[in-house]
Amino acid sequence: MSVNLGSLKRKFTCCEIDYADKFAYCGTTSGDFVEVNLERAIFKRLGPVKSLFSLGVQTLGVLPNGDIIVGGGDGRLAKISIQSMQTKFETTVLGGVTSISFTGDFTHFFCGTNQSNIYWVEADMLNAELRNTCHHTRINDIAFPNNYSDVFATCAKNDIRVWNAKNRQELLRIQVPNLECHCVTFMNDGKSILGGWDDGKIRSFYPQSGKLMYVVNDAHIHGVTALACTSDCKRIVSGGMEGEVRVWKISKQLQTMEASMKEHRGRVWSV
């Protein structure tokens, strides 16, 4: 079917048809959507009024009463009135909205985002509850605490996360803006989480709150790629991107290098 849009020019990203098969709603990269009469193949209206989605409309859903649920690339979820094309309710989720799936009675729907988050959303007022989450980039390392398997930590390009191994729920998220974590480990006493970062620093965090405990500055020039701790928790062994292996004496107040070795020609992957 060909529809004449006149002088209107848009690049379409998604399409949804109402339950009477009379109208189609097509989302665009311009941040709005087009209403098309299917019987006559003519353009009817643009929506929403005034409030455009800055990164485009990525997905659409139509409720039985005709109202439209719009998911934007900027993380906005909006409920648009079919009569006025104005926004009734709006909420924001983490990541651009990529999918919407309604329950059988249309009282709720699942919402997926491009940052690997799944939300359970109430369709009337758009109250969103985070149901599941994971890393949306590659995972660089996984670590369990010493002699304890109920929790584990993972690190990826954007953050460190601690998970409950039994119910697979996220317990803690540690983020350092604009930095990638190459490796993660727990101190043997379980009192801190160590991360090796691409800025060459080793950072230690409290496992309950995720707050910073201490930083080993300039541990490795081009990034810390491997970490291990001694059984007495007084020393850390680190590997670097350039093949260095270094031993650090650790306390909350002072971190000093005790030894440095350069036997590898490339990245140290594990110590």
C-alpha positions, 0 to 999 in steps of 0.5 A: 500500500502506498500512502501520499504524505504530501510535503511531509518527509520522514524516516520510519522506524516502527509501525503498529495497527489499531485493533479495528484495522482502520489506522496505522501508526508509524514511528519516525526518527524525527521523534513523532509518529504518523497516523494513516487511514488504512481504508483510504491510504491517506495521511491523517495526523502527526503526534504527539503535539509539542513534545517530540522524542529527541532520539526518535520513536523506537516502538509503539503500542496501541491500547484497546481504547485507542490510546498509544504507548510510545517508546523513545530512543531517549528512554521516555515512555509516554501515553498519548491520547488518541483524541487530542494527540497530547501526552497524558502520562510520561515516565523515563527508563534507563536506556532507549526503549526497544520493545513493548509487550502487553499482557492479555488484559492490557493493564500492564506491559513489559518494556525492554531497553537497549541497555539490557533492562526489562521493566514491568509498567502499569499501562494506566499511569505508566508506573515502571518497576525494574524487573531484570537487568544485565550488562549491555556490553561485553563482560571482561571478568567474573569473580566469586568471594573466597569460599562463598558461592552465593554472590559473585561480581562481574565487570564490563565496559561500564561498571562492576555489578554484584549478583545474587547467584541463587535468584540472579538479581543484581545487588550492587552496581559500581560505576566510574564515568567514562572508564572501562573495568578490565578485571575484578576480584574480592579480597579474601576477607570479603571486606572489599571489591577490587577493580582494575581500570583502563586509566591505569588505577586499581580501585577498592570499593566497600561491598555493601555500599559500593563506596570508594575505599582507596585508589592505587594511582598509576598502577599500570600505564595503559590499564590494569588487566589482572588482579589477585590478592594474598591470603592475608589481604595485605598485598595485591598482585596486578598485571598490566596491558604492557606485560608488567606484574607488580606487587602492592602492599595495601592498607586503607591509608597507604598503598606502596609498590614492593616489586615490579617485573616485566617478563611478558611482551603483551597483556597479562590476562591472569595472575 
